[in-house]
Amino acid sequence: MKKIFTIVASAMMAASLNAQTITLDLTKSTAELTFDSETGAWTGTLDQAQEVIESQSFIFIHNCNPDWYTWWGFTASNSADNSRRSDYYTYQYSNMAQGGIVLDEDGSVKRDENGVLEVSAEVPYLVAYYSEYNGKNSTQMIFNDGMAHEVEGVYVNLNSYAYYNVLEGNPYGRTFNREDDKFTLTIHGVKEDETEATVDVTMASYANGDLSVNRGWKYVDLTSLGAVNELYFTMDSSDSGTYGMNTPGYFCLDKLTIKGETSGVASVNASAPRISYDRASQTVNFGENTFAVIYNASGVQVKAGEGTKMDISSLERGIYVVKASNGGVLKIAN
C-alpha cells in the first residue's frame, strides 16, 4: 500500500543560534518586498530591473523574461495556500508548509509546545527554480560583504507545483511510483580557491512501495561545507529525459544561517590578496597593490586596473567577478 510521509524538522536537528550568527529574515530585506494578493509572488518577479533579493548579508540572484512570463533563480513569496490547483502560474509560488518560518525574539526559530516549527503567511520565504539550461549555478547566493562565511544550516521544502507533480503527475512529469524514484536537491558551497563541497537533500523518494515526500520545512546541516564565498543549488530527478528533468525544478528556502562578522575568514590561498567589497562606497579593496580585472555575468571584461582598490560606481547594477593577478577571486553584486 502506498503511503505518504511528511518530513518535518525535529528540534534536535536545529542549529544552535548565538550572537555571532546571522539568520535570513526577508522582513529585513534591503528593499521592501511587496507581494501579489492572488499568487503571493513578490511583485518584482517579472521585473528585469530586479536582479537580486538582498537581506542582511545575503544576496540571492534573480532573473526573468517578462515577455515569456518566466523567471529563474530566486523569487520571494508569502503564499500559505498549498492546495492542488490546475493553474500552474498561481501555485508555482506556494509551498507545502503553508508559510515562512517564524523567528522568536532571540532570533531562533519559534516552535510550539510540541516542538513543531511555527509558520505564518506573514513571514515571506524564498522560492527557487532550477533548470540546467540556465547554467549550473543560476540558482545562486553570494554574500554582500565579500567575505567567506561558515554556513550553519538552512530550511528547505517542496513548493506546491513540484509536490503535486511527484504525488499525482501531470502532462509533463510522471508520478513517483517506480522503485528508486528520487528527487534530489544538491547544495554547493564554493570556497575562495573555487573548490566545492556539496550536501545532498532528498526531497522525494519511492522505495519498497512507499512514497516519502518533503512536505514541511526540513532542516539541513551545512557545517560540512566549511567557509564559502557563495552557495548555488542544483536539482536532479529520476524522471528525466532528453531535455533534462521532467519533474518541475522548484524548491523553497528559509532561515539560512551563517556565522557573522567574526567568522569571515581570510583567503584559503595564502598567495592571494584579501579581496573585499564595500557596497556603501562601491569600492573593491585588495589589501595590497595588485592588477585586477572585472567581468560581467556574461564573462565580458568591463574594467581593469592596478592598485590597492578599484571604484566600480560607474558600472551598471549587476553581478560581477573580480579576478586579481595573483589568484584572488571575488563575486559581487553592486
Rosetta blueprint (number, residue, H / E / L):
1 M L
2 K L
3 K L
4 I E
5 F E
6 T E
7 I L
8 V L
9 A L
10 S L
11 A H
12 M H
13 M H
14 A L
15 A L
16 S L
17 L L
18 N L
19 A L
20 Q L
21 T E
22 I E
23 T E
24 L L
25 D L
26 L H
27 T H
28 K H
29 S E
30 T L
31 A L
32 E L
33 L L
34 T L
35 F E
36 D L
37 S L
38 E L
39 T L
40 G L
41 A E
42 W E
43 T L
44 G L
45 T L
46 L L
47 D L
48 Q L
49 A L
50 Q L
51 E L
52 V E
53 I E
54 E E
55 S E
56 Q L
57 S L
58 F E
59 I E
60 F E
61 I E
62 H E
63 N E
64 C E
65 N E
66 P H
67 D H
68 W H
69 Y L
70 T E
71 W E
72 W E
73 G E
74 F E
75 T E
76 A E
77 S E
78 N L
79 S E
80 A L
81 D L
82 N L
83 S L
84 R L
85 R L
86 S L
87 D L
88 Y H
89 Y H
90 T H
91 Y H
92 Q L
93 Y L
94 S E
95 N E
96 M L
97 A L
98 Q L
99 G L
100 G E
101 I E
102 V L
103 L E
104 D L
105 E L
106 D L
107 G L
108 S L
109 V E
110 K L
111 R E
112 D L
113 E L
114 N L
115 G L
116 V L
117 L E
118 E L
119 V E
120 S E
121 A L
122 E L
123 V L
124 P L
125 Y E
126 L E
127 V E
128 A E
129 Y E
130 Y L
131 S L
132 E H
133 Y H
134 N H
135 G L
136 K L
137 N L
138 S L
139 T L
140 Q E
141 M E
142 I E
143 F E
144 N L
145 D L
146 G L
147 M L
148 A E
149 H E
150 E E
151 V E
152 E E
153 G E
154 V E
155 Y E
156 V E
157 N E
158 L L
159 N E
160 S H
161 Y H
162 A H
163 Y H
164 Y H
165 N H
166 V H
167 L H
168 E H
169 G L
170 N L
171 P L
172 Y L
173 G L
174 R L
175 T L
176 F L
177 N L
178 R L
179 E L
180 D L
181 D E
182 K E
183 F E
184 T E
185 L E
186 T E
187 I E
188 H E
189 G E
190 V E
191 K L
192 E L
193 D L
194 E L
195 T L
196 E E
197 A E
198 T E
199 V E
200 D E
201 V E
202 T E
203 M E
204 A E
205 S E
206 Y E
207 A E
208 N L
209 G L
210 D E
211 L E
212 S E
213 V E
214 N L
215 R L
216 G L
217 W L
218 K E
219 Y E
220 V E
221 D E
222 L L
223 T H
224 S H
225 L H
226 G L
227 A E
228 V E
229 N L
230 E E
231 L E
232 Y E
233 F E
234 T E
235 M E
236 D E
237 S E
238 S L
239 D L
240 S E
241 G E
242 T L
243 Y L
244 G E
245 M E
246 N L
247 T L
248 P L
249 G L
250 Y E
251 F E
252 C E
253 L E
254 D E
255 K E
256 L E
257 T E
258 I E
259 K E
260 G L
261 E H
262 T H
263 S H
264 G L
265 V E
266 A L
267 S L
268 V L
269 N L
270 A L
271 S L
272 A L
273 P L
274 R L
275 I L
276 S E
277 Y E
278 D E
279 R L
280 A L
281 S L
282 Q L
283 T E
284 V E
285 N E
286 F E
287 G E
288 E E
289 N E
290 T E
291 F E
292 A E
293 V E
294 I E
295 Y E
296 N E
297 A L
298 S L
299 G L
300 V L
301 Q E
302 V E
303 K E
304 A E
305 G E
306 E E
307 G E
308 T E
309 K E
310 M E
311 D E
312 I L
313 S L
314 S L
315 L L
316 E L
317 R L
318 G L
319 I E
320 Y E
321 V E
322 V E
323 K E
324 A E
325 S L
326 N L
327 G L
328 G L
329 V E
330 L E
331 K E
332 I E
333 A E
334 N L
